[in-house]
Amino acid sequence: MNLMFCQLGSVKTLIKFVDLFAGTGGIRLALEQVCEDAGIETECVFSSEIDRNACLSYELNFGKNPYSDIRNVHDFPDFNFLLAGFPCQSFSYAGKRKGFGDTRGTLFFDVERILNLKKPEYFLLENVRGLVTHDKGRTFQTIKERLEKIGYSVDYLLLNSSNFNVPQNRVRIYIVGVLNRAIKLTLNSDLGAADTHKFKLKTENRQVSLFEQAKIKPTVVKDILGNNPDPKYICSTNFIDKLRRVVGNEFSQLHGYRLIDYRGGKSLHSWELGVKGDCTPDEIEFMNLLIYEFINC
């Protein structure tokens, strides 16, 4: 976000912003940190989130509970920067990809409504990479055209969090807009590595330019783990035994796997672990084939 923010040109010494679909406040935190580094004062004048559990975390992080349904909010204080990580499930490869046919997909139009009402100078929107390809690109084109129609110059990037010292392999689209002025980001999209093993190979064999540090050490999960975790986070002996059914004692084989029942690929499922009862090898094979056919239909 630091790099993208620099592309927006000169800004006011005080940025008043709204934080929509705020979650636990990750986008807000990034904006506040980059502004602090640049010596720019910020003030969050309004935040909104409908998930009550996320609201509790947001309150712990920022001292204010943002609970509200943005569809029912019509009065806003003045602001010059809009942040919105609008719901992504209807565009995600992991979902049914109904797009604007899903109620969550239509929430983009509330972003459009607020931008049209208040006309802030800048906005930053975040969503899943599938937004770009949904409905053969027509969904994103609709979003772009509607934003341009109300006066914004729009550009976007696809970036992987693993390239920014975050121990997570996650690609997201970042859409940036400037009111009544041309915008052109000088950064390039970078999808990063497709999976954990390619990420390791990429970072181990990466060629270093003259402008980079001599030694590149990517951030991985073990770099952020605490030394003395609360006992409630330690796997039970029973669960460890279930994992042994799959990998024996070579727990390093679990790197890059997900514990999930509705995806194939590098996933461990409840029937493989015996979480809901023991399964025979034939039953496990049948369930894996069933999942494979489901996600490819």
RAFEN-V303616 format. One line per field, one symbol per residue. burial: I if it has 9 or more other C-alpha atoms within 8 Angstrom, else O. A space follows every 50 residues. Layout:
BEGIN
burial->???
END
This chain:
BEGIN
burial->OOOIOOIIOOOOOOIIIIIIIIIIIOIIOIIIOIIIOOOIIIOIIIIIII OOOIIIIIIOOOOOOIIIIIOOOOOOOOIIIIIIIIIIIIIIOOOOIIII OIOIIIIOOIIIOIIOOIIIOIIIIIIIIIIIIIOOIIIIOOOIOIIIOO OIIIIIIIIIIIIOOIIOIOIIIIIIIIIOOOIOIOOOOOIIIOOIOIIO OIIOOOOOOOOOOOOOOOIIOOOOOOOOOOOOOOOOOOOIOIIIOOIOOO IOOOOOOOOIOOIIOOIIIIIIIIIOOOIOOOOIOOIIOOIIOOOOO
END
